[in-house]
Structure formats: C-alpha cells, structure tokens
Amino acid sequence: MADGKLEIQMLHDRVMVRVANEAGERRSSGGILIPATAQVAKRLVWGEVCGAGSHVRAVQLGDRVLFSADDQYEVEVQGHAYLVMRERDLHAVANERPEHGTGLYL
C-alpha cells in the first residue's frame, strides 16, 4: 500500500452509477427548447453502471440504467461524482442482452 490506491468493491445489492451529463438546453420531441434552468418534477435520469455488488442480478458493468437521482448517496472518487444505490432503486436497464424488453431502443 505504498501508493495509497485502493480498489472499490461494492457490497451486497449496491450499485455505483456515473450520471450522464445532460447539462444545458435540450429539445422536446415536438421541437420546444427547454432551458437548462427549467425544473422538472420527478425526472428520471440515465447513468452508467461502474460497480456492482455480489448480490446484484439484473445489471452488469457498463449497462445504462434509468433511475431517480433524488435521495441517492453521492460519492466523489478521483474527481468524478458517482451515485450509490440499491439495485431495487433502478427503474430500467438498457443493454445489448435483451430478455424481456419493451421493443424501444436508445
């Protein structure tokens, strides 16, 4: 441990997610410009799984997941912000291994 670097291992059913940056303005499907300062109640966000505990069954590293960023635990590792949550707090998974999908694609 001379260099002080430790590997992070998630425990049990915990998942570490890096939130996809969606800063700035965006457009609705109808073409309406939505400013970055607009408040949207209960908006779900996409993120990428960067760590998963040994009891996590539905996601793997690299999967894109949909979740609510409110009331999650945030941690900073080497200058990057991550959220830590239980697997049950995830709402959807977008991956290349379709099992019982919706027929919708990102």
Phi, psi and omega in degrees: 000036181291326182272349176079009180269132178236140177280140180266126177240121179285146182254151171052240184256025182272146179232136175255127187235136172263123184285135176288129180287121177236042181287150177098186182285157176217164180246142175283171180295339178272359177094005180281132179280124180251116182292158181296336183275356181293134178266126178243123182287135174054047180276131175273148182234158177263146176210172180247133180288122180248350178197145180216138178286173185289342180261005178282129186247329191265346182232158177229167178303135179094346178293146172268131183234152179251130184202170175266123182283347179289144176060033175251159178273131180251140178223145178250127180232119180050043176083001179248139180269135178230156173248141177244129183210170174279154179300326181292346178278355177277141182260329182203159178231132174248114180213180181266011181245071183293133176239300180225065186281181181264346185090358178262149182229149176277000000 
